[in-house]
């Protein structure tokens, strides 16, 4: 069982790339992004020099370079974490101050804390036994965005599918010494899932344990069922379903059809045992088909959640009501340089940001909304280039090559090549000035996040950014608007566990209300941007509105009846839900006008 009741999710490309080295010895789990193998290579070089480890560079055009780079970096992380764990446990035995500081970091619910406190004055041997029985280092997890799986070429010829980006990332993790979990995000990739069958570490050992686990990030229960069954039939077990808010999160935002986080978690909680049982039956048959002995009992199937959590009250209520195994705290840790790789200038930008500064942007070339903050230097750079008649960016890393409007091989919509072609197409349409500007702004809004999301990381380690440029992309969730200063790791853990507070909670809406408001904003924007609609859109919006209405009803019952929330939270939230209902009623009236036009 893990020591802490929270985890640090993946953030951007680089922000959590070395978080395990920083916090795993404290029992904190975190996830490394495997998007950028060039960044992992540079980080391996940095840590090899720092700790006098042997380093042989892996050139970009070497055979299977992407997978080998990822394997090499993960092995370096594994080595350093193991070393830090050994050193830390020795300090706990021999340094009373370090031991007390560690005890103070732990949640009161942790058995490790209870046992350490009970044996604090019984000597080293007693402490050693407690550590052997209850101490656990944090997991070294990795994250793959399944949709970022572009084909790669050699001598202008396409390489086999296993050299695709996501496939190579998977192989890099599978061949590493790390025994953490693979977090799969951004939707389903059937070919990638099938490729996972080739790696023995994802199957159970003789004792039923896994060398490497699978975590599936989902935004609704139906997705969990569908994808869970696909994996189970292959003899692959989902060890954790990680529920993430569709909009109230950092990074890319994958909006649901109006399904809200509370009702989604309720559905998971109510059906968790049945889901585990159903998947286990399929899983056993999947293993038997591969002549792999099936365990007698279903393996552990954890349920976690993340997205917008910002107070100890929210943390505790999520854990208790929905039976969660862990809660993800992401964006607040962007203010904790002890835990993530971020530079002082970016921290200052985030700390000064107000509610109005955090927004769902269109800058990502992935084609979905992207949580952002106004003033991000990468965005400002590209806006300046567009004004100077030089829109777009040089596509140097080429991780998001998804568009084939103008080319046979995909290119990136943030690239100067694409934007030049798209603007030339726009120029031929003879639109009036206002209509032209509206389309033009959407074209040049796309920003080079492949480079931008790694710059703050490189800056934090004083690594040269000539290749990437100086512009920083940052992907904080809107929850960060309520935190206004840099914090130490101790301060953030004290905040999470309710020992102190880093925010003015009276000014902050409950996480469920914040997400609801974001969905209302999202629907309003959908209406405002829709000049011509069809019957399918009308029906989709009707479903969206009804799902929001169902969610509001759920929350009204939750905060009216659940006494675990403070009276102040309940009163404020119920009032805000009434305001949201009134706003939704107006949106439904707006929807009705679209419906009437389509019917006519």
C-alpha positions as CSV (number, residue, x, y, z in Angstrom):
1,X,0.0,0.0,0.0
2,X,1.3,3.5,-0.9
3,X,2.4,5.9,1.8
4,X,0.6,9.0,0.6
5,X,-3.0,9.5,-0.5
6,X,-2.1,11.7,-3.5
7,X,0.0,11.4,-6.6
8,X,1.5,13.9,-9.0
9,X,0.2,13.4,-12.5
10,X,2.2,14.0,-15.7
11,X,2.4,17.7,-16.5
12,X,3.3,18.9,-20.0
13,X,6.3,17.3,-21.7
14,X,9.0,18.3,-19.2
15,X,7.6,19.6,-15.9
16,X,7.5,16.1,-14.2
17,X,10.3,14.5,-16.3
18,X,12.5,14.2,-13.3
19,X,9.9,14.3,-10.5
20,X,10.6,10.7,-9.4
21,X,14.3,11.6,-8.7
22,X,13.0,14.5,-6.6
23,X,10.2,12.9,-4.6
24,X,10.0,9.1,-5.0
25,X,12.1,8.5,-1.9
26,X,9.5,10.3,0.1
27,X,6.8,7.9,-1.0
28,X,5.3,10.2,-3.6
29,X,4.3,8.7,-7.0
30,X,4.7,10.8,-10.1
31,X,4.6,10.3,-13.9
32,X,7.1,11.1,-16.6
33,X,6.0,12.1,-20.1
34,X,7.4,10.0,-22.9
35,X,6.6,12.4,-25.7
36,X,10.0,13.9,-26.2
37,X,12.9,11.5,-26.5
38,X,15.2,14.4,-27.3
39,X,14.4,15.9,-23.9
40,X,14.9,12.6,-22.1
41,X,18.3,12.3,-23.8
42,X,19.4,15.7,-22.6
43,X,18.1,15.0,-19.1
44,X,20.1,11.7,-19.1
45,X,23.2,13.6,-20.0
46,X,22.5,16.2,-17.3
47,X,22.0,13.6,-14.6
48,X,24.9,11.5,-15.7
49,X,27.3,14.5,-15.4
50,X,25.7,15.5,-12.1
51,X,26.2,12.1,-10.5
52,X,29.3,11.0,-12.4
53,X,27.5,8.2,-14.3
54,X,28.8,6.8,-17.6
55,X,27.1,8.4,-20.6
56,X,27.2,7.3,-24.2
57,X,25.0,9.5,-26.4
58,X,22.3,8.0,-28.5
59,X,22.1,9.9,-31.8
60,X,18.7,10.8,-33.2
61,X,19.2,8.7,-36.3
62,X,20.7,5.7,-34.6
63,X,18.8,2.4,-35.0
64,X,15.7,2.5,-32.8
65,X,17.0,5.7,-31.2
66,X,13.6,6.8,-29.7
67,X,13.0,3.6,-27.8
68,X,16.7,3.3,-26.7
69,X,16.8,6.9,-25.5
70,X,13.7,6.4,-23.4
71,X,15.0,3.1,-22.0
72,X,18.4,4.7,-21.1
73,X,16.8,7.6,-19.4
74,X,14.3,5.5,-17.4
75,X,17.2,3.2,-16.3
76,X,19.1,6.3,-15.1
77,X,16.0,7.5,-13.2
78,X,15.6,4.0,-11.7
79,X,19.2,3.9,-10.6
80,X,19.1,7.4,-9.0
81,X,15.8,6.7,-7.2
82,X,17.2,3.4,-5.8
83,X,20.3,5.2,-4.6
84,X,18.2,8.0,-3.0
85,X,15.9,5.5,-1.3
86,X,18.9,3.7,0.2
87,X,20.5,6.9,1.4
88,X,17.2,8.2,2.8
89,X,16.4,5.1,4.7
90,X,19.9,5.3,6.2
91,X,19.2,8.9,7.2
92,X,15.9,7.9,8.8
93,X,17.8,5.4,11.0
94,X,20.7,7.6,12.0
95,X,19.3,11.2,11.9
96,X,16.5,11.9,14.3
97,X,15.7,15.3,12.8
98,X,15.3,13.8,9.3
99,X,13.1,11.0,10.8
100,X,10.8,13.6,12.5
101,X,10.6,15.7,9.4
102,X,9.5,12.7,7.4
103,X,6.9,11.7,10.0
104,X,5.6,15.3,9.9
105,X,5.2,15.0,6.1
106,X,3.0,11.9,6.2
107,X,-0.8,11.9,6.4
108,X,-2.2,11.0,9.8
109,X,-4.0,8.0,8.1
110,X,-0.8,6.4,7.0
111,X,0.1,3.2,8.9
112,X,3.8,4.1,8.4
113,X,3.3,7.3,10.4
114,X,1.4,5.6,13.2
115,X,4.1,2.9,13.5
116,X,7.0,5.3,13.4
117,X,5.4,7.5,16.0
118,X,4.8,4.5,18.3
119,X,8.4,3.3,17.9
120,X,10.1,6.6,17.8
121,X,11.9,6.1,21.2
122,X,12.5,2.3,20.9
123,X,15.8,2.6,19.0
124,X,17.1,1.9,15.5
125,X,16.2,-1.7,15.4
126,X,12.5,-0.9,16.0
127,X,12.5,1.8,13.4
128,X,14.3,-0.4,10.9
129,X,11.6,-3.1,11.3
130,X,8.9,-0.5,10.8
131,X,10.5,0.7,7.6
132,X,11.0,-2.8,6.3
133,X,7.3,-3.5,6.8
134,X,5.6,-0.2,5.9
135,X,7.9,2.1,4.0
136,X,7.3,2.3,0.2
137,X,9.0,4.5,-2.3
138,X,6.8,6.4,-4.8
139,X,6.1,4.7,-8.1
140,X,8.0,5.8,-11.2
141,X,5.2,6.0,-13.7
142,X,5.3,7.0,-17.3
143,X,2.7,8.6,-19.6
144,X,2.0,8.0,-23.3
145,X,-0.5,10.1,-25.2
146,X,-1.8,7.3,-27.4
147,X,-2.8,9.6,-30.3
148,X,0.7,10.9,-30.7
149,X,1.8,7.9,-32.7
150,X,3.1,9.3,-36.0
151,X,4.8,7.1,-38.5
152,X,8.6,7.5,-38.9
153,X,10.7,7.2,-42.0
154,X,14.2,6.2,-43.0
155,X,15.5,7.2,-46.5
156,X,12.0,8.5,-47.3
157,X,10.6,5.0,-46.7
158,X,8.1,4.4,-43.9
159,X,9.4,2.2,-41.1
160,X,7.4,-0.7,-39.6
161,X,4.6,0.4,-37.2
162,X,6.6,-0.6,-34.2
163,X,8.8,2.5,-34.9
164,X,5.8,4.8,-34.6
165,X,6.2,7.3,-31.8
166,X,3.8,5.8,-29.2
167,X,4.9,2.3,-30.1
168,X,8.6,3.2,-29.6
169,X,7.8,4.9,-26.3
170,X,6.0,1.8,-25.1
171,X,8.9,-0.3,-26.1
172,X,11.3,2.0,-24.4
173,X,9.4,1.7,-21.1
174,X,8.9,-2.1,-21.5
175,X,12.6,-2.7,-21.9
176,X,13.6,-0.5,-19.0
177,X,14.4,-1.6,-15.4
178,X,11.5,0.6,-14.1
179,X,8.8,-1.4,-12.4
180,X,6.2,1.4,-12.3
181,X,3.0,1.8,-14.3
182,X,2.3,2.9,-17.9
183,X,-0.4,5.6,-18.0
184,X,-2.3,5.6,-21.2
185,X,-4.1,8.9,-22.0
186,X,-5.8,10.8,-24.8
187,X,-8.1,8.1,-26.1
188,X,-7.9,4.7,-27.6
189,X,-5.2,3.3,-30.0
190,X,-6.1,-0.2,-30.9
191,X,-2.8,-0.9,-32.7
192,X,-0.8,0.2,-29.7
193,X,-2.9,-1.9,-27.3
194,X,-2.3,-5.0,-29.5
195,X,1.5,-4.2,-29.5
196,X,1.5,-4.3,-25.7
197,X,0.8,-8.1,-25.9
198,X,4.4,-8.6,-27.0
199,X,5.9,-7.6,-23.7
200,X,6.1,-10.2,-20.8
201,X,6.3,-7.6,-18.0
202,X,2.7,-6.6,-18.5
203,X,1.6,-10.2,-17.7
204,X,1.4,-11.6,-14.1
205,X,4.4,-13.4,-12.6
206,X,4.2,-16.7,-10.8
207,X,3.0,-14.9,-7.6
208,X,0.4,-12.9,-9.5
209,X,2.3,-9.6,-9.3
210,X,3.2,-7.4,-12.3
211,X,6.7,-6.1,-13.2
212,X,4.9,-3.3,-15.0
213,X,1.3,-2.2,-14.5
214,X,-1.2,-0.5,-16.8
215,X,-3.1,2.7,-15.8
216,X,-5.9,3.9,-18.1
217,X,-6.8,7.5,-17.9
218,X,-10.5,8.0,-18.7
219,X,-13.1,10.8,-18.5
220,X,-16.2,8.6,-18.2
221,X,-17.4,5.1,-17.1
222,X,-18.4,3.9,-20.6
223,X,-14.8,4.4,-21.9
224,X,-13.5,2.4,-18.9
225,X,-15.8,-0.5,-19.7
226,X,-15.0,-0.5,-23.5
227,X,-11.3,-0.2,-23.1
228,X,-11.0,-2.4,-20.1
229,X,-12.7,-5.3,-22.0
230,X,-10.3,-4.8,-24.9
231,X,-7.3,-5.2,-22.6
232,X,-8.8,-8.1,-20.6
233,X,-9.5,-10.1,-23.7
234,X,-5.8,-9.8,-24.6
235,X,-4.8,-11.0,-21.1
236,X,-3.8,-7.5,-20.0
237,X,-5.1,-6.2,-16.7
238,X,-5.9,-2.5,-16.0
239,X,-4.5,-2.0,-12.5
240,X,-5.9,1.5,-12.2
241,X,-8.7,3.5,-13.8
242,X,-7.6,7.2,-13.4
243,X,-10.6,9.4,-13.8
244,X,-9.8,12.9,-15.0
245,X,-12.1,15.9,-15.3
246,X,-12.9,16.6,-18.9
247,X,-12.1,20.3,-18.6
248,X,-11.0,21.2,-15.1
249,X,-7.5,19.8,-15.5
250,X,-4.1,20.9,-16.7
251,X,-2.8,20.2,-20.2
252,X,-5.2,19.0,-23.0
253,X,-8.9,19.1,-22.2
254,X,-11.0,16.3,-23.5
255,X,-14.6,17.5,-23.0
256,X,-17.2,14.9,-22.3
257,X,-20.8,15.2,-23.6
258,X,-21.7,17.2,-20.5
259,X,-20.9,14.4,-18.1
260,X,-19.6,15.9,-14.8
261,X,-17.0,14.5,-12.5
262,X,-19.2,13.9,-9.5
263,X,-21.8,11.7,-11.3
264,X,-18.9,9.9,-13.1
265,X,-17.2,9.0,-9.9
266,X,-20.5,7.9,-8.4
267,X,-21.0,5.5,-11.3
268,X,-17.5,4.1,-10.9
269,X,-17.9,3.7,-7.2
270,X,-21.2,2.0,-7.4
271,X,-20.1,-0.4,-10.2
272,X,-16.5,-0.9,-9.2
273,X,-16.9,-4.5,-7.9
274,X,-19.0,-5.6,-10.8
275,X,-16.6,-4.1,-13.3
276,X,-13.7,-5.9,-11.6
277,X,-15.6,-9.2,-11.7
278,X,-16.6,-8.8,-15.3
279,X,-13.1,-7.9,-16.5
280,X,-11.6,-10.7,-14.5
281,X,-13.6,-13.3,-16.3
282,X,-12.5,-12.0,-19.6
283,X,-8.9,-11.6,-18.3
284,X,-8.7,-15.3,-17.3
285,X,-9.8,-16.4,-20.7
286,X,-7.4,-14.0,-22.3
287,X,-4.5,-15.5,-20.3
288,X,-5.6,-19.0,-20.9
289,X,-5.5,-18.4,-24.7
290,X,-1.9,-17.4,-24.3
291,X,-1.1,-20.4,-22.0
292,X,-0.3,-18.1,-19.1
293,X,-1.6,-19.3,-15.7
294,X,-4.4,-17.1,-14.5
295,X,-4.4,-15.9,-10.9
296,X,-7.0,-17.4,-8.6
297,X,-8.4,-14.0,-7.6
298,X,-8.8,-10.8,-9.5
299,X,-5.8,-8.5,-9.2
300,X,-6.0,-5.2,-7.5
301,X,-8.0,-2.6,-9.6
302,X,-7.4,0.9,-8.1
303,X,-9.7,3.9,-8.7
304,X,-8.2,7.3,-8.6
305,X,-9.3,10.8,-9.7
306,X,-7.7,14.1,-10.6
307,X,-8.6,17.5,-12.0
308,X,-9.2,20.7,-10.0
309,X,-8.7,19.4,-6.5
310,X,-7.4,22.3,-4.4
311,X,-8.4,21.9,-0.7
312,X,-8.0,19.2,2.0
313,X,-11.8,19.1,2.3
314,X,-12.2,18.2,-1.3
315,X,-9.3,15.7,-1.1
316,X,-10.9,13.9,1.9
317,X,-14.4,13.9,0.6
318,X,-13.3,12.4,-2.7
319,X,-11.4,9.7,-0.9
320,X,-14.2,8.9,1.5
321,X,-17.3,9.2,-0.7
322,X,-16.0,7.4,-3.8
323,X,-13.6,5.1,-2.1
324,X,-10.6,6.4,-4.1
325,X,-7.1,5.0,-3.6
326,X,-5.4,8.3,-4.4
327,X,-6.2,11.8,-5.6
328,X,-4.1,13.5,-8.2
329,X,-2.7,16.9,-7.4
330,X,-1.2,18.4,-10.5
331,X,-1.1,22.1,-11.2
332,X,-0.5,23.3,-7.6
333,X,2.9,21.5,-7.8
334,X,3.9,23.8,-10.6
335,X,4.6,26.2,-7.7
336,X,6.8,23.7,-6.0
337,X,10.3,23.6,-7.7
338,X,11.4,20.9,-5.2
339,X,8.9,18.6,-7.0
340,X,8.9,19.6,-10.6
341,X,11.3,21.0,-13.2
342,X,10.3,24.7,-13.6
343,X,12.1,28.0,-13.8
344,X,11.5,31.1,-11.6
345,X,10.0,33.2,-14.3
346,X,7.4,30.7,-15.1
347,X,6.6,30.2,-11.4
348,X,6.2,34.0,-11.1
349,X,3.8,34.1,-14.1
350,X,1.7,31.3,-12.6
351,X,1.7,32.8,-9.1
352,X,0.5,36.2,-10.4
353,X,-2.2,34.7,-12.6
354,X,-5.9,35.5,-11.7
355,X,-9.1,33.7,-12.7
356,X,-9.3,35.8,-15.9
357,X,-5.8,34.8,-16.9
358,X,-6.5,31.0,-17.0
359,X,-8.4,29.9,-20.0
360,X,-9.1,27.0,-22.4
361,X,-7.1,27.9,-25.5
362,X,-6.9,26.8,-29.1
363,X,-3.0,26.8,-29.2
364,X,-2.5,23.0,-29.3
365,X,-1.9,21.4,-32.7
366,X,-3.4,18.2,-31.3
367,X,-6.7,19.7,-32.2
368,X,-8.4,19.7,-28.8
369,X,-8.6,22.5,-26.2
370,X,-5.5,23.2,-24.1
371,X,-5.5,24.8,-20.7
372,X,-3.4,27.9,-20.8
373,X,-2.4,31.1,-19.0
374,X,-2.3,34.5,-20.7
375,X,1.2,35.8,-21.1
376,X,2.9,32.5,-21.8
377,X,6.0,33.6,-23.7
378,X,5.8,31.0,-26.4
379,X,2.3,32.3,-27.4
380,X,3.5,35.9,-27.3
381,X,6.5,35.0,-29.6
382,X,4.2,33.4,-32.2
383,X,1.7,36.2,-32.0
384,X,4.5,38.7,-32.7
385,X,5.8,36.6,-35.6
386,X,2.3,36.5,-37.1
387,X,2.0,40.3,-36.9
388,X,5.3,40.6,-38.6
389,X,4.0,38.4,-41.5
390,X,5.9,35.3,-40.4
391,X,3.2,33.1,-38.9
392,X,4.0,29.6,-37.5
393,X,7.1,28.0,-36.2
394,X,9.9,25.9,-37.5
395,X,8.8,22.3,-36.9
396,X,12.0,20.8,-35.4
397,X,10.7,18.0,-33.2
398,X,7.8,16.9,-35.3
399,X,5.8,15.0,-32.6
400,X,2.4,16.4,-33.6
401,X,2.3,15.7,-37.3
402,X,-1.5,15.1,-37.7
403,X,-2.7,17.2,-40.7
404,X,-2.9,16.1,-44.3
405,X,-5.0,19.0,-45.9
406,X,-2.2,20.1,-48.2
407,X,0.5,17.3,-48.0
408,X,0.6,13.6,-48.5
409,X,2.7,13.2,-45.3
410,X,1.2,14.8,-42.2
411,X,2.4,18.1,-41.0
412,X,1.8,20.2,-37.8
413,X,-0.8,22.9,-37.8
414,X,1.5,25.1,-35.7
415,X,4.3,24.9,-38.4
416,X,5.1,27.9,-40.6
417,X,4.6,25.5,-43.6
418,X,1.0,24.7,-42.7
419,X,0.0,28.2,-41.7
420,X,1.4,29.6,-44.9
421,X,-0.6,27.2,-47.0
422,X,-3.7,27.7,-44.9
423,X,-3.5,31.5,-45.2
424,X,-3.0,31.2,-49.0
425,X,-6.2,29.2,-49.1
426,X,-8.0,31.7,-47.0
427,X,-6.8,34.6,-49.2
428,X,-8.7,33.0,-52.1
429,X,-12.0,33.0,-50.4
430,X,-12.8,36.7,-50.7
431,X,-14.3,37.0,-47.2
432,X,-15.2,40.4,-45.7
433,X,-12.6,41.8,-43.2
434,X,-14.4,40.6,-40.0
435,X,-14.9,37.0,-41.3
436,X,-11.4,36.9,-42.7
437,X,-9.9,38.0,-39.4
438,X,-11.9,35.4,-37.4
439,X,-10.6,32.5,-39.6
440,X,-7.0,34.0,-39.7
441,X,-6.9,34.2,-35.9
442,X,-7.8,30.6,-35.5
443,X,-5.0,29.6,-38.0
444,X,-2.2,31.5,-36.3
445,X,-3.4,30.6,-32.7
446,X,-1.6,27.3,-33.0
447,X,1.6,27.3,-31.0
448,X,4.7,25.1,-31.0
449,X,4.1,23.3,-27.7
450,X,6.6,20.5,-28.6
451,X,9.4,22.9,-28.0
452,X,7.6,25.3,-25.6
453,X,6.7,22.6,-23.0
454,X,10.3,21.7,-22.5
455,X,11.9,25.1,-22.2
456,X,11.1,25.8,-18.6
457,X,12.5,22.4,-17.7
458,X,15.8,23.1,-19.5
459,X,16.0,26.6,-18.0
460,X,15.5,25.2,-14.5
461,X,18.6,23.0,-15.0
462,X,20.6,25.8,-16.8
463,X,20.7,23.7,-20.0
464,X,21.1,25.6,-23.3
465,X,17.8,26.2,-25.2
466,X,19.2,27.4,-28.5
467,X,17.5,24.6,-30.3
468,X,14.1,25.1,-28.7
469,X,14.1,28.9,-28.4
470,X,13.3,30.9,-25.3
471,X,9.5,30.8,-25.4
472,X,7.8,28.8,-22.7
473,X,4.5,26.9,-23.1
474,X,2.7,26.1,-19.9
475,X,-0.5,24.1,-19.4
476,X,-1.9,24.8,-15.9
477,X,-5.4,23.9,-14.8
478,X,-7.6,26.9,-13.8
479,X,-7.4,25.7,-10.1
480,X,-4.0,27.4,-10.0
481,X,-5.6,30.8,-10.1
482,X,-6.3,30.5,-6.3
483,X,-2.6,29.8,-5.4
484,X,-0.6,33.0,-5.4
485,X,3.0,32.2,-4.4
486,X,5.8,29.7,-4.7
487,X,5.6,27.0,-2.0
488,X,8.0,24.5,-0.5
489,X,7.2,20.8,-0.7
490,X,6.5,20.7,3.0
491,X,4.0,23.6,2.7
492,X,2.2,21.9,-0.2
493,X,1.9,18.6,1.7
494,X,0.6,20.5,4.7
495,X,-2.0,22.1,2.5
496,X,-3.1,18.8,1.0
497,X,-3.5,17.2,4.4
498,X,-5.2,20.1,6.0
499,X,-2.5,21.1,8.4
500,X,-2.3,24.6,6.9
501,X,-3.7,26.4,3.8
502,X,-2.0,28.1,0.9
503,X,-5.2,29.7,-0.5
504,X,-8.2,31.9,0.6
505,X,-10.8,29.2,0.4
506,X,-13.7,31.6,0.7
507,X,-12.8,33.1,-2.8
508,X,-12.5,29.7,-4.5
509,X,-15.5,27.7,-5.9
510,X,-15.8,24.0,-5.1
511,X,-14.0,21.8,-7.7
512,X,-17.4,20.4,-8.9
513,X,-18.9,23.9,-9.4
514,X,-15.7,25.1,-11.2
515,X,-16.0,22.2,-13.7
516,X,-19.7,22.9,-14.2
517,X,-19.0,26.5,-14.9
518,X,-16.3,25.5,-17.5
519,X,-18.8,23.3,-19.2
520,X,-21.3,26.1,-19.4
521,X,-18.6,28.4,-20.9
522,X,-17.7,25.6,-23.3
523,X,-21.3,25.2,-24.4
524,X,-21.8,28.9,-24.8
525,X,-18.7,29.1,-27.0
526,X,-20.0,26.2,-29.1
527,X,-23.2,28.2,-29.7
528,X,-21.3,31.4,-30.4
529,X,-19.0,29.8,-33.0
530,X,-21.8,27.9,-34.8
531,X,-23.1,29.8,-37.8
532,X,-24.7,26.8,-39.5
533,X,-25.9,23.8,-37.6
534,X,-27.5,20.5,-38.6
535,X,-29.9,18.1,-36.9
536,X,-27.0,16.0,-35.5
537,X,-25.5,19.0,-33.7
538,X,-28.9,20.0,-32.3
539,X,-29.4,16.5,-30.9
540,X,-25.9,16.4,-29.5
541,X,-26.4,19.7,-27.7
542,X,-29.7,18.5,-26.3
543,X,-27.9,15.5,-24.8
544,X,-25.2,17.8,-23.5
545,X,-27.7,20.1,-21.8
546,X,-29.6,17.2,-20.3
547,X,-26.4,15.7,-18.9
548,X,-25.5,19.0,-17.3
549,X,-29.0,19.2,-15.8
550,X,-28.6,15.7,-14.4
551,X,-25.2,16.7,-12.9
552,X,-26.6,19.8,-11.3
553,X,-29.4,17.7,-9.7
554,X,-26.8,15.2,-8.4
555,X,-24.7,18.0,-6.8
556,X,-27.8,19.6,-5.2
557,X,-28.6,16.3,-3.5
558,X,-24.9,15.8,-2.6
559,X,-24.4,19.1,-0.9
560,X,-27.8,19.2,0.6
561,X,-27.5,15.8,2.2
562,X,-23.8,15.0,2.7
563,X,-22.7,16.3,6.1
564,X,-19.0,15.7,5.4
565,X,-18.8,19.1,3.7
566,X,-18.5,22.1,5.9
567,X,-21.6,24.3,6.3
568,X,-19.9,27.2,4.6
569,X,-19.0,25.0,1.6
570,X,-22.5,23.6,1.4
571,X,-24.3,27.0,1.5
572,X,-21.9,28.6,-1.0
573,X,-22.1,25.7,-3.4
574,X,-25.9,25.3,-3.3
575,X,-26.2,29.0,-4.1
576,X,-23.7,28.7,-7.0
577,X,-25.7,25.7,-8.3
578,X,-28.8,27.8,-8.4
579,X,-26.9,30.4,-10.4
580,X,-25.7,27.6,-12.8
581,X,-29.2,26.3,-13.2
582,X,-30.4,29.8,-14.3
583,X,-27.5,30.1,-16.7
584,X,-28.2,26.6,-18.2
585,X,-31.9,27.6,-18.6
586,X,-30.7,30.6,-20.8
587,X,-28.5,28.3,-22.8
588,X,-31.4,25.9,-23.4
589,X,-33.4,28.9,-24.7
590,X,-30.5,29.6,-27.0
591,X,-30.4,26.0,-28.1
592,X,-34.2,26.2,-28.8
593,X,-33.6,28.9,-31.4
594,X,-31.1,26.7,-33.2
595,X,-33.6,23.9,-33.2
596,X,-36.4,26.0,-34.6
597,X,-34.1,27.2,-37.4
598,X,-33.1,23.7,-38.3
599,X,-36.7,22.5,-38.2
600,X,-37.7,25.4,-40.5
